Amino acid sequence: MTERMFSRAGLVLRQRTKLERAMNVLRIASAAIAAAIVCCAHAAEQPPSRTLATTCTGCHGTHGRSTGAMPSIASLPRKQLAEQMRAFRDGRRDATVMQQIANGYSDAQIDALAEHFARQQRGAAR
Ligand code: HEC
């Protein structure tokens, strides 16, 4: 009789720890999901400047170092690049293509691009 009671108690205890373990797994999983949501909602708001810059490097060369007819934009001072982008966007500077391209960027994105290219070194394209 007592033996049966003990084994029943053991079973209940074991089931409880199983439940607790499952709860812990759930807690960790929901924390991971929350972290992923924070991470990716942020990424959607503002892509990293390197991602933005890939649009430009097709014409202006890898890292903004041009080998062809396009002007190099690597290491242009941050303010100058941002000002040129805004001039294209606002139609203050004539352009063949840059007006349309600049039109697609917000002020914050232009600043991020300017920051990115200012950090790139000029010199031979690699
Ligand atoms: C389709 C090719 C193309 C793409 C893509 C492109 N550009 Fe340009 N860019 C040009 C051309 C061509 C010029 C010369 C002005 C013109 O005719 O539009 C220029 C000029 C510029 C200038 C002026 C450089 C100077 O010496 O005054 C800046 C700054 C610039 N681009 C930045 C960018 C940035 C930043 C991006 C990406 C968001 C970008 N460009 C994407 C073709 C391109």
Backbone and ligand atoms as CSV (ligand in chain L), in Angstrom:
chain,resi,resn,atom,element,x,y,z
A,1,MET,N,N,0.833,-1.217,0.000
A,1,MET,CA,C,0.000,0.000,0.000
A,1,MET,C,C,0.865,1.263,0.000
A,2,THR,N,N,1.781,1.350,1.039
A,2,THR,CA,C,2.670,2.518,1.099
A,2,THR,C,C,3.573,2.553,-0.124
A,3,GLU,N,N,4.004,1.359,-0.558
A,3,GLU,CA,C,4.877,1.306,-1.722
A,3,GLU,C,C,4.173,1.918,-2.945
A,4,ARG,N,N,2.881,1.552,-3.072
A,4,ARG,CA,C,2.104,2.073,-4.210
A,4,ARG,C,C,1.968,3.595,-4.134
A,5,MET,N,N,1.768,4.071,-2.895
A,5,MET,CA,C,1.631,5.522,-2.711
A,5,MET,C,C,2.912,6.245,-3.117
A,6,PHE,N,N,4.056,5.619,-2.717
A,6,PHE,CA,C,5.345,6.250,-3.045
A,6,PHE,C,C,5.566,6.300,-4.551
A,7,SER,N,N,5.228,5.148,-5.183
A,7,SER,CA,C,5.478,5.133,-6.629
A,7,SER,C,C,4.542,6.108,-7.352
A,8,ARG,N,N,3.330,6.253,-6.811
A,8,ARG,CA,C,2.409,7.249,-7.384
A,8,ARG,C,C,2.958,8.656,-7.220
A,9,ALA,N,N,3.501,8.915,-6.011
A,9,ALA,CA,C,4.075,10.236,-5.742
A,9,ALA,C,C,5.245,10.488,-6.687
A,10,GLY,N,N,6.040,9.427,-6.893
A,10,GLY,CA,C,7.196,9.540,-7.791
A,10,GLY,C,C,6.744,9.878,-9.197
A,11,LEU,N,N,5.669,9.246,-9.621
A,11,LEU,CA,C,5.139,9.478,-10.973
A,11,LEU,C,C,4.672,10.924,-11.127
A,12,VAL,N,N,3.936,11.382,-10.109
A,12,VAL,CA,C,3.444,12.764,-10.139
A,12,VAL,C,C,4.606,13.730,-10.201
A,13,LEU,N,N,5.636,13.432,-9.355
A,13,LEU,CA,C,6.822,14.289,-9.313
A,13,LEU,C,C,7.515,14.323,-10.663
A,14,ARG,N,N,7.645,13.108,-11.256
A,14,ARG,CA,C,8.331,13.021,-12.537
A,14,ARG,C,C,7.556,13.798,-13.606
A,15,GLN,N,N,6.240,13.676,-13.547
A,15,GLN,CA,C,5.424,14.390,-14.536
A,15,GLN,C,C,5.567,15.889,-14.365
A,16,ARG,N,N,5.684,16.287,-13.068
A,16,ARG,CA,C,5.825,17.716,-12.809
A,16,ARG,C,C,7.135,18.246,-13.357
A,17,THR,N,N,8.229,17.496,-13.139
A,17,THR,CA,C,9.511,18.002,-13.647
A,17,THR,C,C,9.502,18.026,-15.169
A,18,LYS,N,N,8.840,17.045,-15.766
A,18,LYS,CA,C,8.727,17.035,-17.230
A,18,LYS,C,C,8.021,18.299,-17.705
A,19,LEU,N,N,6.925,18.633,-16.988
A,19,LEU,CA,C,6.144,19.816,-17.342
A,19,LEU,C,C,6.987,21.076,-17.180
A,20,GLU,N,N,7.760,21.098,-16.063
A,20,GLU,CA,C,8.606,22.270,-15.839
A,20,GLU,C,C,9.640,22.414,-16.947
A,21,ARG,N,N,10.202,21.259,-17.352
A,21,ARG,CA,C,11.200,21.303,-18.414
A,21,ARG,C,C,10.562,21.822,-19.717
A,22,ALA,N,N,9.374,21.331,-19.990
A,22,ALA,CA,C,8.669,21.776,-21.196
A,22,ALA,C,C,8.398,23.280,-21.131
A,23,MET,N,N,8.027,23.744,-19.926
A,23,MET,CA,C,7.765,25.178,-19.752
A,23,MET,C,C,9.029,25.996,-19.998
A,24,ASN,N,N,10.165,25.448,-19.504
A,24,ASN,CA,C,11.432,26.158,-19.716
A,24,ASN,C,C,11.772,26.254,-21.199
A,25,VAL,N,N,11.543,25.141,-21.902
A,25,VAL,CA,C,11.811,25.131,-23.341
A,25,VAL,C,C,10.949,26.192,-24.023
A,26,LEU,N,N,9.678,26.226,-23.605
A,26,LEU,CA,C,8.757,27.221,-24.182
A,26,LEU,C,C,9.229,28.641,-23.903
A,27,ARG,N,N,9.679,28.851,-22.633
A,27,ARG,CA,C,10.136,30.193,-22.257
A,27,ARG,C,C,11.317,30.621,-23.118
A,28,ILE,N,N,12.268,29.685,-23.305
A,28,ILE,CA,C,13.465,29.995,-24.103
A,28,ILE,C,C,13.063,30.253,-25.554
A,29,ALA,N,N,12.159,29.405,-26.053
A,29,ALA,CA,C,11.728,29.563,-27.443
A,29,ALA,C,C,11.045,30.909,-27.656
A,30,SER,N,N,10.191,31.308,-26.700
A,30,SER,CA,C,9.495,32.577,-26.914
A,30,SER,C,C,10.456,33.750,-26.797
A,31,ALA,N,N,11.496,33.602,-25.949
A,31,ALA,CA,C,12.497,34.663,-25.861
A,31,ALA,C,C,13.251,34.767,-27.183
A,32,ALA,N,N,13.552,33.605,-27.778
A,32,ALA,CA,C,14.271,33.607,-29.052
A,32,ALA,C,C,13.418,34.237,-30.148
A,33,ILE,N,N,12.135,33.925,-30.128
A,33,ILE,CA,C,11.236,34.495,-31.141
A,33,ILE,C,C,11.149,36.009,-30.969
A,34,ALA,N,N,11.038,36.436,-29.709
A,34,ALA,CA,C,10.969,37.873,-29.443
A,34,ALA,C,C,12.238,38.563,-29.938
A,35,ALA,N,N,13.380,37.930,-29.699
A,35,ALA,CA,C,14.654,38.515,-30.132
A,35,ALA,C,C,14.693,38.601,-31.653
A,36,ALA,N,N,14.202,37.557,-32.316
A,36,ALA,CA,C,14.209,37.549,-33.778
A,36,ALA,C,C,13.317,38.657,-34.325
A,37,ILE,N,N,12.178,38.870,-33.675
A,37,ILE,CA,C,11.260,39.915,-34.139
A,37,ILE,C,C,11.918,41.286,-33.992
A,38,VAL,N,N,12.558,41.509,-32.841
A,38,VAL,CA,C,13.234,42.792,-32.615
A,38,VAL,C,C,14.322,42.980,-33.654
A,39,CYS,N,N,15.102,41.922,-33.878
A,39,CYS,CA,C,16.213,42.001,-34.820
A,39,CYS,C,C,15.745,42.388,-36.192
A,40,CYS,N,N,14.653,41.638,-36.684
A,40,CYS,CA,C,14.320,41.763,-38.091
A,40,CYS,C,C,13.409,42.951,-38.379
A,41,ALA,N,N,12.646,43.332,-37.379
A,41,ALA,CA,C,11.837,44.537,-37.557
A,41,ALA,C,C,12.792,45.705,-37.720
A,42,HIS,N,N,13.882,45.678,-36.955
A,42,HIS,CA,C,14.877,46.744,-37.039
A,42,HIS,C,C,15.537,46.733,-38.404
A,43,ALA,N,N,15.889,45.532,-38.878
A,43,ALA,CA,C,16.565,45.424,-40.174
A,43,ALA,C,C,15.662,45.946,-41.288
A,44,ALA,N,N,14.368,45.693,-41.182
A,44,ALA,CA,C,13.445,46.126,-42.221
A,44,ALA,C,C,13.329,47.645,-42.236
A,45,GLU,N,N,13.432,48.245,-41.059
A,45,GLU,CA,C,13.339,49.701,-40.979
A,45,GLU,C,C,14.495,50.375,-41.716
A,46,GLN,N,N,15.708,49.905,-41.431
A,46,GLN,CA,C,16.893,50.568,-41.955
A,46,GLN,C,C,17.937,49.526,-42.335
A,47,PRO,N,N,18.007,49.180,-43.630
A,47,PRO,CA,C,19.014,48.197,-44.007
A,47,PRO,C,C,20.415,48.736,-43.721
A,48,PRO,N,N,21.366,47.877,-43.409
A,48,PRO,CA,C,22.714,48.354,-43.138
A,48,PRO,C,C,23.272,49.100,-44.344
A,49,SER,N,N,24.141,50.082,-44.107
A,49,SER,CA,C,24.616,50.921,-45.207
A,49,SER,C,C,25.319,50.103,-46.291
A,50,ARG,N,N,25.958,48.982,-45.881
A,50,ARG,CA,C,26.654,48.179,-46.886
A,50,ARG,C,C,25.655,47.582,-47.880
A,51,THR,N,N,24.480,47.208,-47.373
A,51,THR,CA,C,23.442,46.653,-48.246
A,51,THR,C,C,22.930,47.734,-49.187
A,52,LEU,N,N,22.702,48.919,-48.650
A,52,LEU,CA,C,22.255,50.037,-49.483
A,52,LEU,C,C,23.286,50.312,-50.577
A,53,ALA,N,N,24.555,50.247,-50.201
A,53,ALA,CA,C,25.632,50.650,-51.098
A,53,ALA,C,C,25.811,49.702,-52.275
A,54,THR,N,N,25.309,48.472,-52.158
A,54,THR,CA,C,25.496,47.527,-53.271
A,54,THR,C,C,24.783,48.028,-54.526
A,55,THR,N,N,23.742,48.833,-54.349
A,55,THR,CA,C,23.049,49.413,-55.497
A,55,THR,C,C,23.986,50.329,-56.292
A,56,CYS,N,N,24.875,50.974,-55.600
A,56,CYS,CA,C,25.724,51.990,-56.223
A,56,CYS,C,C,26.967,51.381,-56.868
A,57,THR,N,N,27.456,50.288,-56.279
A,57,THR,CA,C,28.765,49.779,-56.704
A,57,THR,C,C,28.724,49.136,-58.097
A,58,GLY,N,N,27.542,48.769,-58.577
A,58,GLY,CA,C,27.420,48.245,-59.938
A,58,GLY,C,C,27.898,49.271,-60.955
A,59,CYS,N,N,27.633,50.531,-60.718
A,59,CYS,CA,C,28.062,51.597,-61.632
A,59,CYS,C,C,29.356,52.255,-61.171
A,60,HIS,N,N,29.446,52.512,-59.867
A,60,HIS,CA,C,30.597,53.287,-59.369
A,60,HIS,C,C,31.776,52.418,-58.971
A,61,GLY,N,N,31.702,51.134,-59.231
A,61,GLY,CA,C,32.822,50.235,-58.949
A,61,GLY,C,C,32.751,49.643,-57.553
A,62,THR,N,N,33.450,48.523,-57.386
A,62,THR,CA,C,33.493,47.861,-56.074
A,62,THR,C,C,34.008,48.850,-55.037
A,63,HIS,N,N,33.306,48.935,-53.934
A,63,HIS,CA,C,33.630,49.871,-52.848
A,63,HIS,C,C,33.603,51.331,-53.313
A,64,GLY,N,N,33.002,51.589,-54.484
A,64,GLY,CA,C,32.936,52.971,-54.982
A,64,GLY,C,C,34.177,53.389,-55.749
A,65,ARG,N,N,35.073,52.426,-56.007
A,65,ARG,CA,C,36.286,52.746,-56.777
A,65,ARG,C,C,36.050,52.356,-58.226
A,66,SER,N,N,35.864,53.373,-59.049
A,66,SER,CA,C,35.485,53.124,-60.438
A,66,SER,C,C,36.698,52.855,-61.312
A,67,THR,N,N,36.508,51.954,-62.274
A,67,THR,CA,C,37.591,51.690,-63.229
A,67,THR,C,C,37.222,52.242,-64.596
A,68,GLY,N,N,35.979,52.663,-64.757
A,68,GLY,CA,C,35.514,53.089,-66.072
A,68,GLY,C,C,35.183,54.572,-66.127
A,69,ALA,N,N,34.133,54.864,-66.872
A,69,ALA,CA,C,33.768,56.252,-67.121
A,69,ALA,C,C,33.041,56.883,-65.934
A,70,MET,N,N,32.499,56.076,-65.046
A,70,MET,CA,C,31.758,56.626,-63.900
A,70,MET,C,C,32.713,57.285,-62.918
A,71,PRO,N,N,32.257,58.324,-62.272
A,71,PRO,CA,C,33.138,58.910,-61.251
A,71,PRO,C,C,33.282,57.974,-60.054
A,72,SER,N,N,34.478,57.965,-59.451
A,72,SER,CA,C,34.667,57.213,-58.205
A,72,SER,C,C,33.981,57.970,-57.083
A,73,ILE,N,N,33.369,57.247,-56.189
A,73,ILE,CA,C,32.745,57.923,-55.048
A,73,ILE,C,C,33.369,57.472,-53.723
A,74,ALA,N,N,34.346,56.567,-53.805
A,74,ALA,CA,C,35.045,56.118,-52.595
A,74,ALA,C,C,35.790,57.295,-51.987
A,75,SER,N,N,35.698,57.419,-50.693
A,75,SER,CA,C,36.393,58.426,-49.889
A,75,SER,C,C,35.975,59.871,-50.192
A,76,LEU,N,N,34.892,60.056,-50.924
A,76,LEU,CA,C,34.354,61.422,-51.048
A,76,LEU,C,C,33.965,61.856,-49.639
A,77,PRO,N,N,34.280,63.104,-49.271
A,77,PRO,CA,C,33.870,63.543,-47.934
A,77,PRO,C,C,32.363,63.348,-47.725
A,78,ARG,N,N,32.033,62.919,-46.538
A,78,ARG,CA,C,30.659,62.568,-46.189
A,78,ARG,C,C,29.665,63.668,-46.587
A,79,LYS,N,N,30.002,64.902,-46.219
A,79,LYS,CA,C,29.086,66.028,-46.490
A,79,LYS,C,C,28.912,66.251,-47.987
A,80,GLN,N,N,30.040,66.097,-48.717
A,80,GLN,CA,C,29.991,66.349,-50.164
A,80,GLN,C,C,29.115,65.318,-50.872
A,81,LEU,N,N,29.289,64.047,-50.514
A,81,LEU,CA,C,28.483,63.004,-51.151
A,81,LEU,C,C,26.999,63.210,-50.836
A,82,ALA,N,N,26.709,63.495,-49.576
A,82,ALA,CA,C,25.309,63.687,-49.175
A,82,ALA,C,C,24.722,64.898,-49.912
A,83,GLU,N,N,25.503,65.947,-50.027
A,83,GLU,CA,C,25.010,67.160,-50.697
A,83,GLU,C,C,24.766,66.887,-52.189
A,84,GLN,N,N,25.655,66.142,-52.836
A,84,GLN,CA,C,25.467,65.822,-54.252
A,84,GLN,C,C,24.216,64.963,-54.453
A,85,MET,N,N,24.015,64.004,-53.561
A,85,MET,CA,C,22.827,63.144,-53.657
A,85,MET,C,C,21.550,63.974,-53.526
A,86,ARG,N,N,21.563,64.910,-52.591
A,86,ARG,CA,C,20.366,65.749,-52.405
A,86,ARG,C,C,20.179,66.687,-53.590
A,87,ALA,N,N,21.311,67.167,-54.161
A,87,ALA,CA,C,21.230,68.054,-55.328
A,87,ALA,C,C,20.629,67.290,-56.518
A,88,PHE,N,N,21.049,66.030,-56.692
A,88,PHE,CA,C,20.459,65.204,-57.761
A,88,PHE,C,C,18.971,65.016,-57.492
A,89,ARG,N,N,18.679,64.650,-56.260
A,89,ARG,CA,C,17.287,64.322,-55.895
A,89,ARG,C,C,16.365,65.515,-56.079
A,90,ASP,N,N,16.869,66.701,-55.694
A,90,ASP,CA,C,16.018,67.895,-55.759
A,90,ASP,C,C,16.098,68.594,-57.110
A,91,GLY,N,N,16.844,68.011,-58.062
A,91,GLY,CA,C,16.948,68.575,-59.403
A,91,GLY,C,C,17.845,69.801,-59.480
A,92,ARG,N,N,18.678,70.023,-58.461
A,92,ARG,CA,C,19.593,71.170,-58.497
A,92,ARG,C,C,20.850,70.841,-59.284
A,93,ARG,N,N,21.111,69.576,-59.504
A,93,ARG,CA,C,22.267,69.190,-60.317
A,93,ARG,C,C,21.785,68.318,-61.473
A,94,ASP,N,N,22.197,68.707,-62.696
A,94,ASP,CA,C,21.806,67.939,-63.878
A,94,ASP,C,C,22.443,66.559,-63.840
A,95,ALA,N,N,21.732,65.586,-64.346
A,95,ALA,CA,C,22.264,64.235,-64.337
A,95,ALA,C,C,21.614,63.417,-65.436
A,96,THR,N,N,22.314,62.366,-65.852
A,96,THR,CA,C,21.699,61.448,-66.798
A,96,THR,C,C,20.874,60.402,-66.034
A,97,VAL,N,N,21.487,59.825,-65.012
A,97,VAL,CA,C,20.763,58.791,-64.256
A,97,VAL,C,C,20.622,59.090,-62.763
A,98,MET,N,N,21.536,59.887,-62.227
A,98,MET,CA,C,21.566,60.033,-60.767
A,98,MET,C,C,20.312,60.687,-60.194
A,99,GLN,N,N,19.623,61.462,-61.005
A,99,GLN,CA,C,18.397,62.100,-60.497
A,99,GLN,C,C,17.355,61.039,-60.113
A,100,GLN,N,N,17.172,60.083,-61.022
A,100,GLN,CA,C,16.201,59.016,-60.740
A,100,GLN,C,C,16.661,58.157,-59.567
A,101,ILE,N,N,17.950,57.869,-59.543
A,101,ILE,CA,C,18.461,56.999,-58.479
A,101,ILE,C,C,18.332,57.690,-57.126
A,102,ALA,N,N,18.785,58.927,-57.056
A,102,ALA,CA,C,18.772,59.659,-55.778
A,102,ALA,C,C,17.343,59.834,-55.260
A,103,ASN,N,N,16.420,59.889,-56.189
A,103,ASN,CA,C,15.004,60.036,-55.841
A,103,ASN,C,C,14.490,58.927,-54.918
A,104,GLY,N,N,15.134,57.771,-54.973
A,104,GLY,CA,C,14.668,56.629,-54.187
A,104,GLY,C,C,15.170,56.584,-52.760
A,105,TYR,N,N,15.912,57.598,-52.326
A,105,TYR,CA,C,16.525,57.513,-50.998
A,105,TYR,C,C,16.054,58.622,-50.063
A,106,SER,N,N,15.806,58.202,-48.802
A,106,SER,CA,C,15.429,59.169,-47.775
A,106,SER,C,C,16.689,59.894,-47.301
A,107,ASP,N,N,16.506,60.982,-46.547
A,107,ASP,CA,C,17.652,61.710,-45.987
A,107,ASP,C,C,18.511,60.789,-45.128
A,108,ALA,N,N,17.864,59.961,-44.321
A,108,ALA,CA,C,18.619,59.058,-43.427
A,108,ALA,C,C,19.434,58.067,-44.244
A,109,GLN,N,N,18.850,57.588,-45.342
A,109,GLN,CA,C,19.573,56.634,-46.188
A,109,GLN,C,C,20.735,57.311,-46.907
A,110,ILE,N,N,20.515,58.541,-47.364
A,110,ILE,CA,C,21.599,59.290,-48.016
A,110,ILE,C,C,22.754,59.485,-47.036
A,111,ASP,N,N,22.435,59.840,-45.795
A,111,ASP,CA,C,23.481,60.014,-44.781
A,111,ASP,C,C,24.226,58.710,-44.535
A,112,ALA,N,N,23.486,57.591,-44.507
A,112,ALA,CA,C,24.127,56.285,-44.284
A,112,ALA,C,C,25.054,55.944,-45.454
A,113,LEU,N,N,24.615,56.247,-46.679
A,113,LEU,CA,C,25.443,55.991,-47.863
A,113,LEU,C,C,26.698,56.867,-47.840
A,114,ALA,N,N,26.516,58.126,-47.485
A,114,ALA,CA,C,27.638,59.071,-47.442
A,114,ALA,C,C,28.675,58.601,-46.424
A,115,GLU,N,N,28.172,58.160,-45.279
A,115,GLU,CA,C,29.051,57.641,-44.214
A,115,GLU,C,C,29.821,56.422,-44.735
A,116,HIS,N,N,29.105,55.545,-45.420
A,116,HIS,CA,C,29.716,54.316,-45.925
A,116,HIS,C,C,30.832,54.615,-46.927
A,117,PHE,N,N,30.533,55.448,-47.930
A,117,PHE,CA,C,31.530,55.684,-48.980
A,117,PHE,C,C,32.689,56.551,-48.488
A,118,ALA,N,N,32.429,57.417,-47.524
A,118,ALA,CA,C,33.520,58.229,-46.965
A,118,ALA,C,C,34.564,57.337,-46.304
A,119,ARG,N,N,34.108,56.180,-45.791
A,119,ARG,CA,C,35.022,55.266,-45.104
A,119,ARG,C,C,35.820,54.392,-46.078
A,120,GLN,N,N,35.406,54.320,-47.353
A,120,GLN,CA,C,36.107,53.481,-48.333
A,120,GLN,C,C,37.354,54.215,-48.808
A,121,GLN,N,N,38.421,53.438,-49.010
A,121,GLN,CA,C,39.646,54.087,-49.463
A,121,GLN,C,C,39.663,54.238,-50.968
A,122,ARG,N,N,40.198,55.369,-51.409
A,122,ARG,CA,C,40.376,55.580,-52.829
A,122,ARG,C,C,41.550,54.713,-53.291
A,123,GLY,N,N,41.911,54.754,-54.498
A,123,GLY,CA,C,43.027,53.928,-54.969
A,123,GLY,C,C,42.530,52.974,-56.016
A,124,ALA,N,N,43.417,52.099,-56.470
A,124,ALA,CA,C,43.068,51.187,-57.564
A,124,ALA,C,C,41.890,50.310,-57.159
A,125,ALA,N,N,41.015,50.089,-58.120
A,125,ALA,CA,C,39.882,49.190,-57.879
A,125,ALA,C,C,40.415,47.789,-57.693
A,126,ARG,N,N,39.838,47.060,-56.775
A,126,ARG,CA,C,40.288,45.681,-56.569
A,126,ARG,C,C,39.291,44.712,-57.178
L,1,HEC,C1,C,23.169,53.276,-63.368
L,1,HEC,C2,C,24.481,53.658,-62.919
L,1,HEC,C3,C,24.570,54.360,-61.568
L,1,HEC,C4,C,24.151,53.920,-60.349
L,1,HEC,C5,C,23.408,52.637,-60.007
L,1,HEC,C6,C,24.567,54.923,-59.375
L,1,HEC,N1,N,25.205,55.945,-60.003
L,1,HEC,FE1,FE,25.971,57.614,-59.101
L,1,HEC,N2,N,26.498,58.362,-60.940
L,1,HEC,C7,C,26.249,57.734,-62.150
L,1,HEC,C8,C,26.569,58.675,-63.227
L,1,HEC,C9,C,26.439,58.383,-64.703
L,1,HEC,C10,C,27.010,59.869,-62.599
L,1,HEC,C11,C,27.339,61.202,-63.279
L,1,HEC,C12,C,26.074,62.080,-63.163
L,1,HEC,C13,C,24.969,61.590,-64.086
L,1,HEC,O1,O,25.134,61.715,-65.307
L,1,HEC,O2,O,23.927,61.105,-63.608
L,1,HEC,C14,C,26.983,59.626,-61.171
L,1,HEC,C15,C,27.361,60.545,-60.225
L,1,HEC,C16,C,27.334,60.336,-58.856
L,1,HEC,C17,C,27.841,61.242,-57.858
L,1,HEC,C18,C,28.552,62.555,-58.125
L,1,HEC,C19,C,30.041,62.273,-58.116
L,1,HEC,C20,C,30.851,63.519,-58.260
L,1,HEC,O3,O,32.047,63.361,-58.556
L,1,HEC,O4,O,30.330,64.632,-58.113
L,1,HEC,C21,C,27.579,60.703,-56.648
L,1,HEC,C22,C,27.923,61.292,-55.293
L,1,HEC,C23,C,26.929,59.448,-56.878
L,1,HEC,N3,N,26.790,59.241,-58.232
L,1,HEC,C24,C,26.505,58.604,-55.885
L,1,HEC,C25,C,25.813,57.433,-56.099
L,1,HEC,C26,C,25.265,56.628,-55.046
L,1,HEC,C27,C,25.404,56.908,-53.557
L,1,HEC,C28,C,24.629,55.579,-55.640
L,1,HEC,C29,C,23.816,54.486,-54.996
L,1,HEC,C30,C,22.691,54.891,-54.248
L,1,HEC,C31,C,24.800,55.733,-57.078
L,1,HEC,N4,N,25.511,56.872,-57.315
L,1,HEC,C32,C,24.315,54.838,-58.009
L,1,HEC,C33,C,25.804,56.457,-62.331
L,1,HEC,C34,C,25.231,55.657,-61.349
